[in-house]
Amino acid sequence: MTDIIILGKGPAGISASLYTARANLKTTVIGRDGGALQKAGKIENYYGFPEPVAAEELLQNGIDQAKRLGVTILSEEVVGLGYNGNFIVQTKEAELEAGGVILATGSSRKTPSIPGLSEFEGKGVSYCAVCDAFFYRGKPVAVLGDGEYALHEAAELLPVASSVTLITNGKEPDAEIPSGLAVIKRGITAFEGESVLQSVRFADGSALSINGVFIAMGVAGSADLARKLGAQVNGTTIEVDENMRTNIPGLFAAGDCTGGTLQIAKAVYDGMKAGTAAIKYLRARQK
Ligand SMILES: Cc1cc2nc3c(=O)[nH]c(=O)nc-3n(C[C@H](O)[C@H](O)[C@H](O)COP(=O)(O)OP(=O)(O)OC[C@H]3O[C@@H](n4cnc5c(N)ncnc54)[C@H](O)[C@@H]3O)c2cc1C
């Protein structure tokens, strides 16, 4: 059990951790890689650097700073988020528990552009197994994805649905497939149905009858994780108030995942706000 878990080790997550650690809260940051900054080259619009700074160096400096303050940093992928009185964060390797969570996992991945997908959202297309599995009890469903996150979503569905098929849409699975899970690697051309989703059509002309498809491409994005707890999202961004609080007590969000200007300065500012709001929340909870 830790006081607070921060998901994401980019500028927003690390900035939040500096505040929570210095407030003497046991802080764990979990991030799988360098996020958006990993794709950037030199940064010359961030405060305090007379010469352009390598994005990689900026990232590493933040991580070193957090570590010096006693923050635990884990390089893992988060696949699930739950609540049992405390927040439960699931990675491929472990399950961690905390009194509060800050989501700082960057801007969410894009939804694949497959004909019919957006048309059937809420009518067979879902983004959250733990939220919607119940609607598909005894019915055939599919999970669209190829990695650990897709397997996590499939595991949520297996006890409920009549069958679960993993569809990788042309990709080789990037995870070990458990026995009992059917896999189709063919590319998808369309999701089809009358008023609700009824089947998925593949490039070779074949079709699979399903009542639901759960989108779990790549890594769980911020909005995917937020949805698992019933937090309000708007498309791919998480809704927060001026103190970076979501509508779920103890759950905060910061940085690119909350939308607005996607810049380091804003992510760092958000992280500060979320960190200080989390300190306030956890202090009140400890009383
Ligand atoms: C090419 C490029 C150039 C840019 N140039 C500039 C610039 O010059 N100036 C500027 O101010 N901004 C720039 N930006 C924007 C800037 O990088 C972002 O605004 C900033 O990094 C956002 O910080 P963040 O912490 O919110 O998210 P990110 O930096 O994206 O960090 C997200 C973190 O969450 C982790 N994560 C995500 N999902 C999971 C999961 N399921 N499990 C575990 N961890 C997860 C990631 O691994 C990462 O650690 C640029 C961005 C890009 C892509």
The ligand as an ORCA input file, in Angstrom:
! r2SCAN-3c Opt
* xyz 0 1
  C       7.320     15.400    -31.610
  C       6.892     16.244    -30.430
  C       7.532     17.461    -30.183
  C       7.157     18.259    -29.094
  N       7.801     19.448    -28.875
  C       7.460     20.213    -27.819
  C       8.137     21.459    -27.556
  O       9.051     21.858    -28.278
  N       7.738     22.159    -26.451
  C       6.744     21.748    -25.626
  O       6.463     22.437    -24.639
  N       6.076     20.602    -25.872
  C       6.402     19.822    -26.934
  N       5.728     18.644    -27.174
  C       4.582     18.275    -26.300
  C       5.053     17.669    -24.978
  O       5.954     16.616    -25.214
  C       3.830     17.183    -24.201
  O       2.884     18.232    -24.077
  C       4.209     16.690    -22.812
  O       5.194     15.701    -22.888
  C       2.959     16.152    -22.079
  O       3.351     15.627    -20.868
  P       2.466     14.491    -20.151
  O       3.230     14.144    -18.919
  O       1.082     14.944    -20.039
  O       2.438     13.250    -21.156
  P       3.627     12.421    -21.790
  O       4.881     13.209    -21.823
  O       3.119     11.901    -23.072
  O       3.858     11.220    -20.762
  C       2.929     10.196    -20.650
  C       3.474      9.096    -19.762
  O       2.456      8.122    -19.532
  C       2.973      6.825    -19.802
  N       1.882      5.916    -20.154
  C       0.888      6.061    -21.072
  N       0.044      5.008    -21.050
  C       0.544      4.174    -20.097
  C       0.116      2.902    -19.587
  N      -0.968      2.271    -20.038
  N       0.867      2.327    -18.623
  C       1.971      2.939    -18.132
  N       2.405      4.154    -18.569
  C       1.692      4.736    -19.532
  C       3.984      7.044    -20.890
  O       4.864      5.937    -20.955
  C       4.647      8.323    -20.349
  O       5.548      7.986    -19.310
  C       6.100     17.834    -28.248
  C       5.469     16.608    -28.489
  C       5.847     15.813    -29.557
  C       5.137     14.499    -29.799
*
